[in-house]
Amino acid sequence: MVLRVGFIGLGTMGAPMAMNIFKAGFPLIVYNRTRSKTEQFSRLGVPVASSPKEVAEKSDVVVCMLVDAPDLMQVLFGQGGVVEGRHDGLVVVDMSTNSPDHAVEFSERLSKFGIEFLDAPVTGGDKGAREGTLTIMVGGRHEVFERVKPVFEAMGKVIIYAGDVGSGQLLKLINQVVVGLNTLAMVEALALAKRAGADINKVQQVLMSGMGNSEVIRQLMPRVLSGDFKPGFKSSHLRKDLKYVVDLATRLNMPMPGVGVLLQLYNALVALGLGEEGTHALVKLYDLLMQGGA
């Protein structure tokens, strides 16, 4: 049986992910609070729901790609929410990034309505979302994962079953530590290169061909050098993820000085009004620091 899929949240990541589900041949219905973001789907004949409740009523799997846990809470349990459209066999998949604790909470609350839950955050950026090459980390009951796996395969290249509910979010937070610190490394290296008068083109050549290379270098460095700060992943979203990392580390009595400094830098970036720009906009903060303006 082909699963009917509902998709809630058509932002930078969500829209291309939903489009790949549609292209894979799954019956699709979409919902977004800002209705203009649904227009590209309605032009293709994809039904646009008037509420999360309607999405649930007409789907076997409801995929949510939202900013944070409070947004998901409202979509699931608020007025006109998913639980009001519940039916036998319904599965909710949270593909946003929050905390393992939130995942457990959502799973427990949904189970009272007879709804299965998977936490399935992603990594790979907007490029991976467009190309269907995301890495997807999934927590929840294994039999539910196997049922939904074909939907994941429409969006991602690497699908990892992480374990019990919350395991996907844990893997994502660990991933964000590396992504964030790699971004900081790139930004500091470019700041040093600029201050010392190095040839930036040669710096780029070295970083892309040696041990310093990473997806951050490959995807974000060309954007920095061209002055393109449109978000593949917003700075405010990475700050949110880093706060979850710090909360987890604090609970585990674990020192993470690198992440602590990184969180403060992104706090400053957001305070400067740059939270809606890509994570690589951190270079702008360093420009200010070098000018003595921050």
N, C-alpha and C positions, 0 to 999 in steps of 0.2 A: 504494500500500500504506500503510495506517495504521500508524504507528510504535507499537511497544509501549514504554512508558516506565516506568522504575523511578526512584523518588525516595528518596534517602537524606538524612535530616536534617530533622526536622519541628518546628523551633523557631519563634520568632516570625515569621520570614520564610518559612521552608520550608513550614510547614503550609498557609498560604493559597496559596502558589505551586503546591504539589501539588494542592490542591483545584481551582484553576483549570484545571489540566491535565485533571483528571477531568471537570470540567464541560464542557470542550471536546470530550469524547468519545474521548480516547485511552485505550486499555487501560492500566491503571495497576497497579503493585505498589509497596508502600512498605516502608521499613525505618527504624527509629529505635532507638538503643541503649536509651532509656527507653521501654519498650513502651506505657506508658499514653498516650503522645502519639499512638499509632496508632489509638486507640479510635474517634475520629470517622470514620476511614476504614473501619474494619472494619464499623461500623454501616451504612455505605452499600454494603457488599459488596465493597469493595476488598481484594484479597489483601494480607496482611501477611507479609513474608518473615522467616525466622528468621536470616538472615545477608546480608551484601552479596553473597556468592557466589550465593545464590539469586536476588537481585535481578538480577544480571548474566545468569544462565542464562535468565531469563524476560523479558528486555528487549532491545530494539534500541538504546535510548538510556538510559544511567544518569546521572541528574542528582544531583549532590551539593551540598547547601547546609549546610556545616559551619562551625565557628568559625575554624579556621586550618589551615595546611599540615600540621602533625603529625597532626591528626585525619584529614585526607584521606589522608595516607600510610598510616595504619593501615587505613582502610576499603578502600583499593585493594590494598595489598600485604601486609597482616597475615593472620593465620590466618583462614580463612573469608572472605577478601577478594574484591574484584571480579575480580581476575585469575584466581582459581580457577574462576570461572564464565564465562570468556571463550569466545567463539565468533565465527565469521566475521561481519563487518559491525558489530561492537559499537563504540559510541561512548560515551565518558565526557565529561560536561560538568561542569566545576567552576564553580559559581555563587557561591562564597564569595569573600572578598577576601583575597589574600595578595600575593605579589610576582611580577613578570614572570619572575624567575629561577626561582622555584618552578614556574611554569607550564611553562617550557622543560624543567625536570627531569622533571616528571610526564609530559609528552608523550614525551620520549625513552625513559623507562622503560616506558611503556605500549606504545610502538611495537614493543618487543622481544617483546611478547606478541600483536602483530597488532591492537592496539586503538587506534582514533583518539581524539584528545583535543581539546577546545575549552575555553578559559578564557572564562567569560561572567559576570563580576560584574555586579551590578545596583545601581541607585540609585532612590530613590523612597520608601524607608521602609516601615513596616508598612502604611501607608495604601495605597501603591502596590501592595504585595503582595496585599492583600485585594481591591483593585479591578481588578487585572490591568492596571495602567497603568505598570508599571516601565519604566525605561530600561535596556536590556541591551546591554553592550559585549562583543563577541565576537572572540576571537583564535583563529586556527587555519587549517587548509586551507579555501579558499573553497568547494570542492565539498562538504565535510563540513558547513560552515555552512548551505549551501543545503538540504541534506538534513534538517537539524534545525530549520530556521527555523520550520516550522509549530508546533513545540513552544514555541519562544520567543514566538511570537505569541499563544499561550494565556496567557502570563504578563505580557507587556509591551506597551506602546503604541509605544515607540520602540526599534527594533532596529537597532543600529549594527554593521556589520562593520568591525572596527578594523584588521585585517591579520593578520600572522603570529602564531603562538603567543606569548603574553605581552603582546600589544598591548591586549587587553581589560583586563588587570590594570593596565597603565600608565595607561589612561584613567581607571580607577576611582581610582587613587591621586591623580591630578590632581584629580578630582572631590572627593575627601575633603579636600584642602587647602582648597577653597572652602567646603565644608560645615562643616568644623571652625572656620575663621576666622569664618564667618558666625555660628556658635553663640557664639563668644567675643564677637563684636561685640554680639549681642543681650544676652548676660549682663552685659557691662560697661555697656551702655546702661541696662538695668534697675537695676543697682546704683547708677549715678549718679542715675537718676530717684528711686530710693528714698531715697538719702542727701539729695538736694536738696529732697525733699518735693513732687515733681511728681505730678500726677493720673495714675495709672497707666492708667486707662481712656482718657484723652486721648493718652497716650504710645502706647498700642496703636493708636489710631485713626490717628495720624500715621504710625507705622511701616508699617501695613498699606495706606496709601493713597499713600505717597510713594516716593522713590527708595530708601529703606531697606528696602523690602519684599523678601521672598525666600521660598522654600519653608520655610526655617528659621523665619522669622517667622510664616508662615501656619499651619504645623503645630505648632511647639513653643511659641510664646509663649502660646497659650491654655492649654496644659498647665501651663506654669510658673505662670500666674496662678491656675489652679484647684487647684494643689498636686498635680497628677497627674504623678508621675515614673516611671510604668511605662514600660519600655523599648519604643520602636519600634525603637531601635538602642542597644545597651548602651554605656555609657561605656568599659568595658573593651575592647570591640571597636573603638571609635574609637581608643583608645590604641594598640592593636595595629596598626591601619592607619597611624597617624602614625609609628610606629617604622619601618615599611617605607618611608615617604616620606623620613624622615631618613636611613635607610641608603642609599637611592638617591641623595639629594642629596649625601651625603658622598662616594660613589663618583664622582659627577660634578663634585666640587670646587665645589659650588654653594651659596652662602649662602642660607639660608631662616630668618631670625631669627624670623619670626612663627610658623612651624610648630614651631621649637625651643621657644619659650615655651609654645605650646599643649600640646605633649607633656608638658612638666614640670607644667603645671596638671592634666592628666588623670592623670599619675603620682600627684600629690597626692590627687586625687579617689579613685583606686583604693585608695591607702594608707589613706584614711579609711573604707574598707569600702563605698564607694558605686559600685563598678564594675558591679554588676548593675542599676543604675538607668539611665534614659535619659540620652543625652548632655546634655540640658538640665539635669541635676542639677548641672552645673557652677555653677549659681546658688547652690547650697548652700555651695560652697567660698568664693564671694565674700561670702556672708552671714557666714561665719566670719571671713574677713579683715577685714570691716568691724567685727566685734565684738572684734577683737584676739584671736580664739581660735585662729588658725592662723598 
